[in-house]
Amino acid sequence: MDQATLDTGTRCFRLTDKGRACVDIVECEQQTLGSLSRYLHDVLMMCGTGIWFEQLRQFMPPRSLEESLQSLQNLGLIERVH
């Protein structure tokens, strides 16, 4: 297990400005989910104004959750709050 994986449980994630804009677009009646999978969309929505990894783990398997969080970070939609 690498350091990033070990630190994940003690970190909080929140939407970036780009992530908030994405949520606003996705939630419009005229729009669909776009290129995000339903799973990524759900993780994005749960990040809202901030959520701890341990809270997210209550709803999703840890490995796929870590992969989803990494994908959303790579897209610039969420960020870690230190």
C-alpha positions in Angstrom: 0.0 0.0 0.0 1.5 3.4 -0.9 1.4 6.6 1.1 -1.4 8.1 -0.9 -3.6 5.1 -0.2 -2.8 5.2 3.5 -3.5 8.9 3.8 -6.9 8.7 1.9 -8.9 7.8 5.0 -7.8 10.9 6.8 -8.5 13.3 3.9 -11.5 15.3 3.0 -12.6 15.8 -0.6 -14.6 18.7 -2.1 -15.8 20.0 -5.4 -13.6 22.4 -7.3 -15.1 25.3 -9.2 -15.0 23.1 -12.3 -16.7 20.3 -10.4 -19.5 22.7 -9.2 -20.0 23.8 -12.8 -20.2 20.2 -13.9 -22.8 19.4 -11.2 -24.8 22.5 -12.2 -24.8 21.4 -15.9 -25.6 17.7 -15.0 -28.5 18.6 -12.8 -30.3 20.7 -15.4 -33.3 19.0 -16.9 -32.0 19.5 -20.4 -28.7 17.8 -19.7 -27.7 14.1 -19.2 -24.8 12.8 -17.3 -22.5 13.5 -20.2 -19.3 11.5 -20.2 -19.3 10.6 -16.4 -20.5 7.1 -15.5 -23.3 6.9 -13.0 -20.8 5.8 -10.4 -18.5 8.8 -10.9 -21.5 11.1 -10.9 -22.6 9.7 -7.6 -19.2 10.1 -6.0 -19.0 13.7 -7.5 -22.4 14.5 -6.0 -21.5 13.2 -2.6 -18.3 15.3 -2.5 -20.5 18.4 -2.5 -19.0 20.9 -0.1 -16.8 18.3 1.5 -16.9 14.7 2.7 -14.4 12.4 4.4 -13.1 9.3 2.7 -14.4 7.2 5.7 -17.9 8.6 5.0 -17.8 7.7 1.4 -16.6 4.2 2.2 -20.0 3.6 3.9 -21.6 3.6 0.5 -18.9 2.3 -1.8 -16.2 -0.4 -2.0 -12.8 1.1 -1.0 -10.9 0.1 -4.1 -13.4 1.4 -6.7 -13.9 4.4 -4.5 -10.2 5.2 -4.5 -10.1 4.8 -8.3 -13.2 7.0 -8.7 -11.7 9.7 -6.5 -8.4 9.6 -8.4 -10.3 9.9 -11.7 -12.3 12.9 -10.5 -9.1 14.5 -9.2 -7.4 13.9 -12.6 -10.4 15.6 -14.3 -10.1 18.6 -11.9 -13.6 18.1 -10.6 -12.6 17.4 -6.9 -9.7 18.3 -4.7 -8.3 17.0 -1.4 -8.7 19.3 1.5 -5.6 19.1 3.8 
